Amino acid sequence: MTQPYIGAAIRRKEDRRFLTGTGQFVDDVKLPHMVHAAVVRSPHAHAKVLNIDASAAQRMDGVIAVFTYRDIEDMVMPRPIPLRNRSYPGIERFQQYPLAHYKVRYAGEPVAVVIAATRYLAEDALDGVVVTYDPLPAIVDVWQSMQDDVLLFEEHGTNVAYEFASSLGDAGQAFRQAAYTRKERFRCHRHTANPLETRGLVAAYRAGRQELTVWGETKVPHFNRGVLAAMLEMPEHRIHFIEPDVGGGFGVRGEFYPENFLIPFAAMQVGRPVKWIEDRLEHLISANHSREHVCELEVAAQSDGTLLGLRAKIYGALGGYARTHGAFVPISTAALLTGPYRIPNYEWEVKCLLTNKVGMGTFSAPGRYESCFFRERMLDMMAADLGIDPAELRLKNLIPPSAMPYEVGRTRPEDYVITYDSGDYPALLKKSLELIDYERLKSMGGQLQDGKYHGIGTACFVKSTGTGIPYEGARVMVSGPDQVAVYLGVATLGQGHETVMAQICADGLGVPLDYVSVYHGNTDFMPYGGGTSASRVTTLGGNAVYGAAQQVREKSCASVPSISMLSPAILSLRRGRSTAPGARPASRY
């Protein structure tokens, strides 16, 4: 291998178009006869919908159509938006429909959609849709939710969407034997993500071919295509998703939201392309929120700081509905709570609770963020109580390399055991402390120097990669001299996949990086794909690219003997040419 591109500092291939203003985002998609959508949203967190009168809006200049739940019902069988991550028993009862029917369960919930000649006219027409509400008491936290005095879904008789309890070892015995125990209540407040580009969609339907094209789908386009096909009652192969350039995601973008059905549905009904671009206020009150958890955590330890056990009660605020991730974040919070530490006894209970807020999604490190905060904060309190340095306490309890592979146990409802295969966690922490000069920084704690207060904190966690759907695909094709095309099934939200996959392909194929062009963002490129989430693209998609490149390489070497009489066993590829020891290049890509 003459050019080790993997691991090298490479200028990002995709940045040229961004720096020169030639990128194309979803709002740059402009089609002939295109019209625009605006969404009527509930001003109430919890209310009955008594009546929707759209007659005034329908009479306004430029208004083409107004759609409510009843209009959807007249065209297709209304279906709730399904879960994408692990459907646990009973949670499917609390899924969201694209438009509210008889009740709204969070402020910002879509009630109707207006289609008009321009975005301005569509926005003006929102005031012409008169919705009569009967406001109800709002549930704003997990404690209110558990009282069940006010129910979001009266027909189900509870606000508990899902609950799970289990244990490893004997936590009760550990607490009885412990010289030290402490109990605390921690809270992660509600977050949302704010990418520079808000969500948006353009949908166009060709009635003659009965084909639908949607621009703006990101993150999990193949999954979303399947969901849309089912909801529109049309074959999946007649739907084409195209992902333009994307201005950031952070977990909030790309899930199947109500608008992901409403805009294609509207395009099919009005017979013209429809565009919807979310404004910032809409983003804050309708796109997924996350992180809101309360954890009641107990720790048991010996007097020297050796951890004996944990007990946890985790309450996750799902919002008004179980959105595409369902109970995944609260379940993951519990599953990851022991982290990289040897904790032989662990008992936990998880409750996923409905509240009158926007639904919960997954942002970067779902469950890991929350569990790390809960656990590491408790360890700091424990260190202070016992008079032990926080770093020393962690070094004492980190799983040693001699214990690897280390079986954490079955910490999720699914019937599988989590195992850490390898690692030297104590050595990693020691090296980190050495690199930052921990003792010097610790001595500066709380001091004001150079106009800044100084402090230091320590935290440890285990990061998994390549999780989620366990497959990914890629195509590598030599399209001409010095030309290699890579086609991906994954989406990109700004991570730099075009550069990374070109590096992997160039090394796997043995060609210069400049030969490689990477194409993604179209469900026609690959029939299936698992999407961009859970740190899986380089692990799974990258291996697919490398494997495809290796197959092309082998075919190339196998074709040379018929021309040069050389054995494939002695051939290698350098700078895109097949070569053998002492021989001139035999062929090139």
Summary of the structure (lengths in Angstrom):
residues: 589
radius of gyration: 27.6
end to end distance: 15.9
largest distance: 85.9
contacts: 2017
relative contact order: 0.13
helix: 31%
strand: 25%
